[in-house]
Amino acid sequence: MQIQYTAQPPADAGITVHLLTKEARAAANLPVPEAEFSGAANGLLLLHHERRLYVGLGEADKVDGARVRAACGAAAKHLQAKGRTAAAFALGEWTGFAREAVEGAVLGSYRFDTFQAPKPGDPPRSKLTALTVAGGEGEAWQAAGEVGQLQAEAANYAREIANQPPNLFFPETLANAARELAAGSGGKLTAEVLDEKTLRERGFGGLCAVGAGSVHPPRLVVLRYEGGPAGDPPLALVGKAITFDSGGLSIKPAAGMEEMVWDKCGGIAVLGAMQGLAALAPKRNVVGIIASAENLTGPEAYRPGDILTVYDGRQIEINNTDAEGRVVLADAIGYARRDCGAAAIIDLATLTGACVVALGDWAAGLWDTDATLREGLLAASARSGERLWPMPSYEEYREQIKSDIALIKNSSGRPGGACTAAAFLRTFAEDTPWAHLDIAGPSAITKDRADLARGATGFGVRVLLEFVRAGA
């Protein structure tokens, strides 16, 4: 998307978008009753003859960056659906939210329609490709908007990949995408891929076991961004990318299983964040590690009752093959600690339905072992609008996953399921500062929202970029 910044909307901008609070709408002389457009959050009123689109922000005392982001996303999504390819956003008094406004417009303009054939008689599909952001002066607000564009484009890059169907996208495809990303980064990223032979030889027992039931073997993808001083220990971003999860031998119910196309969203969020780092160029060393496998029920599939030796040499008991994400992450977190010498580790995963039960679709759970890491992530969450909610890490959860025949077991049943999963992962971080984001709820949506199209949301990309930029 081409974006320009001006003091006033140009006369030839097409539709001009105006943001209105409920109070401002009441004072405005609009040619429709308030029942039709009240200024409620994300409400829309398109006046064709005036070439204006009004978008509601709700009550003035509740306006924040998240409201502006959502309103601009709703506007972009609506205009694109109407066949518009260009628009101007008149921010007016809201220029302090230029980053959020641009993020919203770019996120709202994305839709996954690769496999949709136009219906007879439908107009040609269009995309919002030209945007003018108006209302500010000086360089700071434009610089903020440019950051918003890069962060939203990184999230959309992740959404496009996360939405790919499992018959076309599997661990090897993901590895190729990472190689292409590095090749196109102008030398800012390097990519390393550990294939199934290397994984077996080096003892990645978790990845090899989870991927054993599929004809598409597992991969460990390592992307490095070296923006900080040479030799500084990197921040490790670790993601689960199960390109399809049937549950393995502990097979899932058929209803809703198609949504497991999005079980790769944690790893793809890491891929998107690395793309964003190459574009934003913060002064910090970061390594992105993606553990990818397909969890199916083939003749070589791993079984409940198996004992696996994971990458750091410790043994885990398998009692539920549908708790596979933590198994592949055990390898990846151990690799981040041992081989990368990570200064801190943040892992992201669509890990548990229990976290969805606890927090719904509107927030990810956050577990950690380090106050500085936690505070930095919560601050980044507030700036990005990607909500994180701190969850408990009581010692009792670690007791709950102790095994009678190995170090720990990969599932201890329903009670505290999200917390015991986090306790499992914590084991492999050891003393390295660690945080875990369970993004199972907000990683994808099954119906359109006012500001986002159905499918993967790219959740995690922007919070990671905000975190890295703040600490660079």
C-alpha positions as CSV (number, residue, x, y, z in Angstrom):
1,M,0.0,0.0,0.0
2,Q,1.3,3.4,-0.9
3,I,0.8,6.0,1.9
4,Q,1.5,9.7,1.8
5,Y,1.2,12.2,4.6
6,T,-0.3,15.7,4.2
7,A,-1.6,18.5,6.3
8,Q,-5.0,18.5,4.5
9,P,-6.8,15.8,2.5
10,P,-6.2,16.3,-1.2
11,A,-9.1,17.2,-3.4
12,D,-8.6,14.1,-5.6
13,A,-8.3,11.6,-2.7
14,G,-11.6,9.9,-3.5
15,I,-13.4,9.2,-0.2
16,T,-12.3,11.0,2.9
17,V,-12.6,9.2,6.2
18,H,-13.5,11.2,9.3
19,L,-13.4,9.9,12.9
20,L,-16.3,11.0,15.1
21,T,-17.0,10.4,18.8
22,K,-20.5,10.2,20.0
23,E,-20.3,13.7,21.4
24,A,-18.9,15.1,18.1
25,R,-21.6,13.3,16.1
26,A,-24.4,14.9,18.2
27,A,-23.0,18.3,17.4
28,A,-22.5,17.5,13.7
29,N,-25.0,18.5,11.1
30,L,-25.3,15.1,9.4
31,P,-28.2,14.4,7.0
32,V,-29.3,11.2,8.8
33,P,-30.9,10.5,12.3
34,E,-28.7,9.4,15.2
35,A,-30.5,6.1,15.1
36,E,-28.8,5.4,11.7
37,F,-25.4,6.7,12.8
38,S,-24.7,7.5,16.5
39,G,-21.0,7.6,16.5
40,A,-20.8,4.3,18.3
41,A,-17.4,2.5,18.0
42,N,-16.9,1.2,14.4
43,G,-20.2,2.5,13.2
44,L,-20.1,3.6,9.6
45,L,-21.9,6.2,7.5
46,L,-21.0,6.7,3.9
47,L,-22.2,9.8,2.2
48,H,-21.5,9.3,-1.5
49,H,-22.5,12.7,-2.7
50,E,-20.1,14.3,-0.2
51,R,-17.4,11.6,-0.8
52,R,-17.1,11.2,3.0
53,L,-17.1,8.2,5.3
54,Y,-17.8,8.8,8.9
55,V,-16.5,6.2,11.4
56,G,-17.6,6.1,15.1
57,L,-15.1,6.1,18.0
58,G,-17.7,5.8,20.8
59,E,-17.5,8.0,23.9
60,A,-14.7,10.6,23.8
61,D,-13.3,9.6,27.2
62,K,-12.8,6.0,26.0
63,V,-10.9,6.8,22.9
64,D,-7.4,5.3,22.8
65,G,-5.1,3.8,20.3
66,A,-7.1,0.6,20.1
67,R,-10.3,2.5,19.3
68,V,-8.6,4.5,16.5
69,R,-6.9,1.4,15.1
70,A,-10.2,-0.5,15.0
71,A,-12.1,2.4,13.5
72,C,-9.5,2.9,10.7
73,G,-9.6,-0.8,10.1
74,A,-13.3,-0.9,9.8
75,A,-13.2,2.1,7.4
76,A,-10.6,0.4,5.1
77,K,-12.4,-2.9,5.1
78,H,-15.7,-1.2,4.2
79,L,-14.2,1.0,1.5
80,Q,-12.4,-2.0,-0.1
81,A,-15.7,-3.9,-0.1
82,K,-17.2,-1.0,-2.0
83,G,-14.6,-1.3,-4.6
84,R,-12.5,1.7,-3.6
85,T,-8.8,1.6,-4.2
86,A,-7.9,5.0,-2.7
87,A,-8.9,7.0,0.3
88,A,-7.8,9.8,2.7
89,F,-8.0,9.6,6.4
90,A,-8.5,13.0,8.0
91,L,-7.2,12.4,11.6
92,G,-7.8,15.9,12.9
93,E,-7.5,15.8,16.7
94,W,-6.4,12.2,16.6
95,T,-3.0,12.7,14.9
96,G,-1.4,11.5,18.0
97,F,-2.6,8.1,17.0
98,A,-1.1,8.1,13.5
99,R,0.7,4.8,14.1
100,E,-2.5,3.1,15.2
101,A,-4.5,4.7,12.4
102,V,-2.2,3.4,9.7
103,E,-1.9,0.0,11.4
104,G,-5.7,-0.3,11.4
105,A,-6.0,0.7,7.7
106,V,-3.4,-1.7,6.6
107,L,-4.8,-4.6,8.7
108,G,-8.3,-3.8,7.6
109,S,-7.4,-3.9,3.9
110,Y,-6.2,-7.5,4.1
111,R,-8.4,-10.4,3.0
112,F,-7.5,-14.0,2.1
113,D,-9.2,-14.7,-1.3
114,T,-6.6,-16.7,-3.2
115,F,-8.9,-19.6,-3.8
116,Q,-12.2,-17.7,-4.3
117,A,-13.4,-17.5,-7.9
118,P,-15.5,-14.4,-8.6
119,K,-19.3,-15.1,-8.9
120,P,-20.9,-14.3,-12.3
121,G,-21.9,-10.7,-12.4
122,D,-19.7,-9.7,-9.5
123,P,-17.5,-6.6,-10.1
124,P,-13.8,-7.2,-10.3
125,R,-12.2,-7.4,-6.8
126,S,-10.2,-4.4,-5.8
127,K,-7.7,-3.6,-3.1
128,L,-7.1,-0.4,-1.2
129,T,-3.7,0.4,-2.6
130,A,-3.3,4.2,-2.1
131,L,-3.9,6.0,1.2
132,T,-3.4,9.6,2.3
133,V,-3.1,10.3,6.0
134,A,-3.9,13.9,6.7
135,G,-3.9,16.3,9.7
136,G,-0.4,16.4,11.1
137,E,2.6,18.6,10.9
138,G,6.3,17.9,11.2
139,E,8.2,14.6,11.0
140,A,7.3,12.8,14.2
141,W,3.7,11.8,13.3
142,Q,4.8,10.7,9.8
143,A,7.5,8.6,11.3
144,A,5.0,7.0,13.7
145,G,2.7,6.2,10.7
146,E,5.6,4.6,8.8
147,V,6.3,2.3,11.8
148,G,2.6,1.4,11.9
149,Q,2.7,0.5,8.2
150,L,5.7,-1.7,8.6
151,Q,4.3,-3.5,11.6
152,A,0.9,-4.1,10.0
153,E,2.5,-5.3,6.8
154,A,4.5,-7.8,8.8
155,A,1.3,-9.0,10.5
156,N,-0.4,-9.3,7.1
157,Y,2.5,-11.2,5.8
158,A,2.0,-13.7,8.7
159,R,-1.7,-13.8,8.0
160,E,-1.2,-14.7,4.4
161,I,1.1,-17.6,5.3
162,A,-1.0,-18.8,8.3
163,N,-4.1,-19.0,6.1
164,Q,-2.5,-21.4,3.6
165,P,-4.2,-24.8,3.5
166,P,-2.3,-27.8,4.9
167,N,-2.3,-29.7,1.6
168,L,-0.2,-26.9,0.1
169,F,1.7,-25.7,3.2
170,F,3.7,-28.1,5.4
171,P,7.0,-28.0,7.2
172,E,9.1,-28.0,4.1
173,T,7.0,-25.2,2.5
174,L,7.5,-23.2,5.7
175,A,11.2,-23.7,5.5
176,N,11.2,-22.5,1.9
177,A,9.2,-19.4,2.9
178,A,11.9,-18.6,5.5
179,R,14.7,-19.0,3.0
180,E,12.8,-16.7,0.6
181,L,12.3,-14.2,3.4
182,A,16.0,-14.2,4.2
183,A,17.0,-14.0,0.6
184,G,14.9,-10.9,0.0
185,S,15.9,-9.1,3.2
186,G,19.0,-7.4,1.7
187,G,21.3,-9.4,4.0
188,K,19.5,-8.4,7.2
189,L,18.3,-12.0,7.9
190,T,20.0,-15.3,7.5
191,A,18.2,-18.6,7.5
192,E,19.2,-22.1,8.6
193,V,17.0,-25.2,8.2
194,L,17.5,-28.4,10.1
195,D,15.8,-31.2,8.0
196,E,14.6,-34.5,9.3
197,K,17.9,-36.3,8.9
198,T,19.8,-33.6,10.9
199,L,17.0,-33.5,13.5
200,R,17.4,-37.3,14.1
201,E,21.2,-37.1,14.1
202,R,21.2,-34.2,16.6
203,G,18.6,-35.7,19.0
204,F,15.5,-33.5,18.4
205,G,13.3,-36.3,19.8
206,G,10.2,-34.2,20.2
207,L,10.0,-32.9,16.6
208,C,10.9,-36.2,15.1
209,A,8.2,-38.0,17.1
210,V,5.4,-35.5,16.4
211,G,6.2,-35.5,12.7
212,A,6.6,-39.2,12.3
213,G,3.0,-39.9,11.3
214,S,3.2,-37.6,8.3
215,V,4.7,-38.0,4.8
216,H,5.8,-34.4,5.3
217,P,8.8,-34.6,7.7
218,P,9.5,-32.0,10.4
219,R,11.8,-29.0,10.2
220,L,13.5,-26.6,12.6
221,V,13.8,-23.2,11.1
222,V,16.3,-20.7,12.5
223,L,16.3,-17.1,11.3
224,R,18.9,-14.7,12.6
225,Y,18.7,-10.9,12.7
226,E,22.0,-9.2,14.0
227,G,21.2,-5.6,14.5
228,G,23.0,-5.2,17.8
229,P,26.6,-5.4,18.9
230,A,28.5,-8.4,17.6
231,G,28.6,-11.1,20.3
232,D,25.6,-9.8,22.3
233,P,23.4,-12.7,23.3
234,P,20.2,-12.6,21.2
235,L,16.6,-12.5,22.3
236,A,15.1,-15.8,21.1
237,L,11.6,-15.8,19.7
238,V,10.4,-19.4,19.6
239,G,7.2,-20.5,17.8
240,K,5.1,-23.6,17.4
241,A,4.1,-24.3,13.8
242,I,2.0,-27.4,13.5
243,T,0.9,-27.1,9.9
244,F,-2.0,-29.4,10.6
245,D,-3.0,-31.0,13.9
246,S,-5.3,-34.0,13.7
247,G,-4.4,-34.8,17.3
248,G,-2.5,-37.8,16.2
249,L,-3.6,-41.1,17.8
250,S,-5.4,-39.1,20.4
251,I,-7.5,-37.8,17.5
252,K,-9.6,-34.7,17.7
253,P,-13.3,-34.6,17.1
254,A,-14.2,-34.1,13.4
255,A,-16.3,-31.0,14.1
256,G,-14.1,-28.0,13.7
257,M,-10.9,-29.9,12.9
258,E,-10.5,-27.8,9.7
259,E,-9.6,-24.9,12.0
260,M,-6.4,-26.7,12.8
261,V,-5.0,-25.1,9.7
262,W,-4.2,-22.3,12.1
263,D,-2.2,-24.4,14.6
264,K,0.9,-23.0,12.9
265,C,0.1,-19.4,14.0
266,G,2.7,-19.2,16.8
267,G,5.5,-20.1,14.5
268,I,4.2,-17.9,11.7
269,A,4.0,-15.0,14.1
270,V,7.7,-15.5,14.7
271,L,8.2,-15.5,10.9
272,G,6.2,-12.3,10.6
273,A,8.1,-10.6,13.4
274,M,11.5,-11.5,11.7
275,Q,10.2,-9.9,8.5
276,G,9.2,-6.8,10.5
277,L,12.6,-6.6,12.2
278,A,14.4,-6.6,8.8
279,A,12.2,-3.7,7.8
280,L,12.3,-1.7,11.0
281,A,16.1,-2.4,11.7
282,P,16.2,-2.1,15.5
283,K,19.6,-2.3,17.2
284,R,19.2,-5.7,18.8
285,N,20.2,-9.2,18.1
286,V,17.2,-11.6,17.6
287,V,17.0,-15.2,16.7
288,G,13.7,-16.6,15.5
289,I,13.3,-20.4,16.0
290,I,10.3,-22.2,14.5
291,A,9.5,-25.8,15.3
292,S,7.3,-27.2,12.5
293,A,5.7,-30.6,12.1
294,E,2.4,-32.1,10.9
295,N,0.6,-34.2,13.6
296,L,-1.1,-37.1,11.8
297,T,-2.0,-40.7,12.4
298,G,0.3,-42.6,10.0
299,P,1.9,-46.0,10.8
300,E,4.9,-44.4,12.4
301,A,2.9,-42.0,14.6
302,Y,4.0,-41.6,18.1
303,R,1.8,-43.1,20.8
304,P,0.5,-42.5,24.3
305,G,2.9,-44.3,26.6
306,D,6.0,-43.4,24.6
307,I,9.1,-42.0,26.3
308,L,10.9,-39.4,24.3
309,T,14.4,-38.0,24.7
310,V,14.2,-34.3,23.7
311,Y,17.0,-32.1,22.5
312,D,18.5,-31.2,25.9
313,G,18.8,-35.0,26.8
314,R,15.9,-35.2,29.2
315,Q,13.0,-37.7,28.9
316,I,9.3,-37.0,28.7
317,E,6.4,-39.3,29.0
318,I,3.7,-39.0,26.3
319,N,0.2,-39.6,27.5
320,N,-1.7,-37.5,25.0
321,T,-0.5,-37.1,21.4
322,D,-2.8,-34.1,21.0
323,A,-0.5,-32.2,23.4
324,E,2.1,-32.1,20.7
325,G,2.9,-28.4,20.7
326,R,4.7,-28.5,24.0
327,V,6.7,-31.5,22.8
328,V,8.1,-29.7,19.7
329,L,8.7,-26.6,21.8
330,A,10.7,-28.5,24.3
331,D,13.2,-29.1,21.5
332,A,13.1,-25.6,20.3
333,I,13.5,-23.9,23.7
334,G,16.3,-26.2,24.5
335,Y,18.0,-25.3,21.3
336,A,17.5,-21.5,22.0
337,R,19.1,-22.0,25.4
338,R,22.0,-24.3,24.5
339,D,23.0,-23.5,21.0
340,C,21.9,-19.8,20.7
341,G,22.9,-18.7,24.2
342,A,19.7,-16.7,24.4
343,A,19.6,-13.8,26.8
344,A,15.9,-14.4,27.1
345,I,13.3,-16.6,25.4
346,I,9.7,-15.7,24.4
347,D,7.7,-18.6,23.0
348,L,4.4,-18.3,21.2
349,A,1.9,-21.1,20.5
350,T,-1.7,-22.0,19.9
351,L,-1.1,-24.3,22.8
352,T,-4.3,-25.0,24.7
353,G,-8.1,-24.9,24.5
354,A,-8.0,-24.3,28.2
355,C,-6.6,-20.8,27.6
356,V,-9.4,-20.1,25.2
357,V,-11.9,-21.2,27.9
358,A,-10.1,-18.9,30.4
359,L,-9.7,-15.8,28.2
360,G,-11.8,-16.2,25.1
361,D,-10.7,-14.9,21.8
362,W,-9.7,-11.4,23.0
363,A,-6.4,-12.0,24.9
364,A,-3.5,-14.4,25.1
365,G,-2.2,-15.8,28.3
366,L,1.2,-14.7,29.6
367,W,3.4,-16.8,31.8
368,D,7.0,-15.8,32.7
369,T,9.9,-16.3,35.1
370,D,11.3,-12.7,34.9
371,A,9.7,-9.4,36.0
372,T,11.5,-7.3,33.5
373,L,10.4,-9.5,30.7
374,R,6.8,-9.5,31.9
375,E,6.7,-5.7,32.3
376,G,8.2,-5.2,28.9
377,L,5.7,-7.5,27.2
378,L,2.7,-5.9,29.0
379,A,3.9,-2.5,27.9
380,A,4.3,-3.7,24.4
381,S,0.8,-5.3,24.6
382,A,-0.7,-1.9,25.6
383,R,1.0,-0.2,22.7
384,S,0.2,-2.8,20.1
385,G,-3.4,-3.5,21.2
386,E,-2.6,-7.2,21.3
387,R,-3.8,-8.1,24.7
388,L,-1.8,-10.2,27.1
389,W,-3.1,-11.3,30.5
390,P,-0.7,-12.5,33.2
391,M,-1.4,-16.1,34.4
392,P,-0.2,-17.9,37.5
393,S,2.9,-20.1,37.6
394,Y,2.4,-21.9,40.9
395,E,4.7,-24.7,42.0
396,E,1.7,-27.0,42.2
397,Y,1.4,-26.9,38.4
398,R,4.9,-28.2,38.1
399,E,4.1,-31.0,40.6
400,Q,1.0,-31.8,38.5
401,I,3.1,-32.8,35.4
402,K,5.6,-34.9,37.2
403,S,5.9,-38.4,35.7
404,D,6.4,-41.7,37.5
405,I,8.6,-43.0,34.7
406,A,10.3,-40.0,33.2
407,L,11.1,-36.4,34.1
408,I,7.6,-35.0,33.2
409,K,4.5,-36.0,31.3
410,N,3.1,-34.0,28.4
411,S,-0.4,-33.7,29.8
412,S,-2.0,-33.9,33.2
413,G,-5.7,-33.6,32.2
414,R,-8.2,-30.8,32.2
415,P,-7.7,-29.0,35.5
416,G,-5.4,-26.0,35.0
417,G,-4.6,-27.2,31.5
418,A,-3.1,-24.0,30.2
419,C,-1.0,-23.5,33.4
420,T,0.4,-27.1,33.4
421,A,1.3,-26.7,29.7
422,A,3.2,-23.5,30.6
423,A,4.9,-25.4,33.5
424,F,6.0,-28.1,31.0
425,L,7.7,-25.5,28.7
426,R,9.3,-23.6,31.7
427,T,11.2,-26.8,32.4
428,F,13.3,-26.5,29.2
429,A,14.1,-22.8,29.7
430,E,15.9,-23.6,33.0
431,D,17.4,-20.3,34.3
432,T,17.1,-18.3,31.1
433,P,14.5,-15.5,31.5
434,W,11.5,-16.9,29.8
435,A,7.9,-15.9,28.8
436,H,5.2,-18.0,27.2
437,L,2.3,-16.6,25.2
438,D,-0.6,-19.0,24.6
439,I,-2.3,-17.3,21.6
440,A,-4.9,-20.1,20.9
441,G,-7.8,-17.6,21.4
442,P,-6.9,-14.5,19.4
443,S,-4.7,-16.1,16.7
444,A,-7.6,-16.6,14.2
445,I,-11.3,-15.7,13.8
446,T,-13.9,-17.8,12.0
447,K,-16.2,-14.8,11.1
448,D,-15.5,-11.3,9.8
449,R,-15.1,-8.6,12.4
450,A,-15.8,-4.9,11.8
451,D,-12.1,-4.3,11.3
452,L,-10.6,-7.7,10.4
453,A,-11.4,-10.3,7.8
454,R,-12.0,-13.9,8.7
455,G,-8.9,-16.1,9.2
456,A,-5.6,-15.7,10.8
457,T,-5.2,-12.4,12.7
458,G,-1.4,-12.2,12.8
459,F,-1.6,-11.9,16.6
460,G,1.8,-11.7,18.2
461,V,3.7,-10.1,15.4
462,R,3.1,-6.5,16.5
463,V,3.5,-7.1,20.2
464,L,6.9,-8.8,19.5
465,L,8.0,-5.9,17.3
466,E,6.9,-3.3,19.9
467,F,8.8,-5.3,22.6
468,V,12.0,-5.5,20.5
469,R,11.9,-1.9,19.4
470,A,11.4,-0.7,23.0
471,G,14.4,-2.7,24.2
472,A,16.7,-1.9,21.3
